[in-house]
Amino acid sequence: MTVENKAILGSLLDNDFYKFTMQCAVVQLFPRTKARYTFINRGKHSFPAGFADAMRETVKAMSQLQLSKEEKEFLRINCPYLSPLYLDFLEGYKYDPSEVKIAQNGDDLQVTVEGYWYRTILWEVPLLAVISELYYKMTGAIGWTDAQIEANTREKENFYKDWGVVFAEFGTRRRHSYHVHDIVMRTLMQGYNSSFIGSSNVHFAMKYKVKPIGTHAHEWFMFHAAEYSYKMANALSLEHWVDVFRGDLGVALSDTYTTDVFFKQFDKKFSKLFDGVRHDSGDPIEFAEKTIAHYKKMGVNPLSKYIIFSDGLNTEKVRAITEACKGKIGISFGIGTNLTNDVGLRPMNIVMKLTEVLTSDNEWVPTVKLSDEPNKHTGDPKMIQLVKEVLSIKQ
């Protein structure tokens, strides 16, 4: 079922693919876990009067979204690792607006989500997309014309094609609007070649007949740290992922508790089993060097593996990474905001993070993320310091 919801969200699949893969795993392994998410306004954006009310109306309309028969069939054919049980569950899933609390104090916006993790896991990305689109509409910001956006996208695609760069579109959460996202995808498809390989957005992957791309996010590791321990978080997260997907969806996210800590637990078994790793913070070239050295230490040929780079990429960063990694390890790129929110306006810097987990002993435990960039750490400062001590991190 699709909804004309003021052109912001019209499909349940208008979301990042890894949200569905993680939901599949949570339904199977952790159906009783509850979670809390919190909106973080990193860019210190000022929200206009009435923003919270407009957002509530949009969230209310999201309850009408439901997986269509055609969408279910797309997932069944293209994602065979998603179990029939999960697809049946998703067919009956509906957003519950009562899980979302929205408040506004002056120009400050507060958004929180709470409920069973298997349900609330789908809210993060569409809520961020809604906030971004409403912000530009309600502030009256005028960006480039459709023709300018199309020309800009085509110029980037030609650049990547000339450099032989394999890339995917990763821009749902901070897109300027659904309309701009659609223009970008349509333009990329008009020049479709072996360089552009797919989208993290399942709705657009279906619409344009490309591969939906994604595996897991930081919250998968953050939950395991809260439920089990920070020392075991990386290893248990990967073990449970393999238990569910049996070798499919084999790209491991490396920086939830810094790359150095991750590689201590990314042993020979994981190094051979997973197809590669994803870089999402810190110096990308330094990360590539560490990854190559790790694979060699494990007796694995780095050229048989690959890195997906996905941290704030633009053409210059992609060129520098490509030059540094050529002939050493496989590489590809997930390019987000620079594709879907490059319209002549300041892109929003907003995130929504898993902040607390109700663990199996019925206690709410705060979560922590320790990025390879200290200014991207999330969590209570005291908890951050404690986790650093536990993991011997000297940032």
Protein Blocks (a to p, Z undefined) as FASTA:
>chain_A
ZZfehhlagcfklccfklmmmmmmmmmmmmmbccddddddfkopacdehklmmmmmmmmm
mmmgccdfklmmmmmmmmmmbcfklmmmmmmpccdfklpccddehjaccddddddfklmm
mmmmmmmmmmmmmmmmmnopacddfklmmmmmmmmmmmmmmnopacddfklmmgfblklm
mmmmmmmmmmgcfklgbdfblklmmmnopacedfbdfklmmmmmmmmomklmmmmmmmmm
mmmnnopapaccfklnojklmmmmmcfklmmmpnbdcdfedjfklmmmmmmmmmmmnopa
fklpccddfehpafklmmmmmmmmgokaccddddfklmmmcghpacdddddddfbdcdfk
opacddddddfbfklggcjfklmmmmmmmnopaZZ
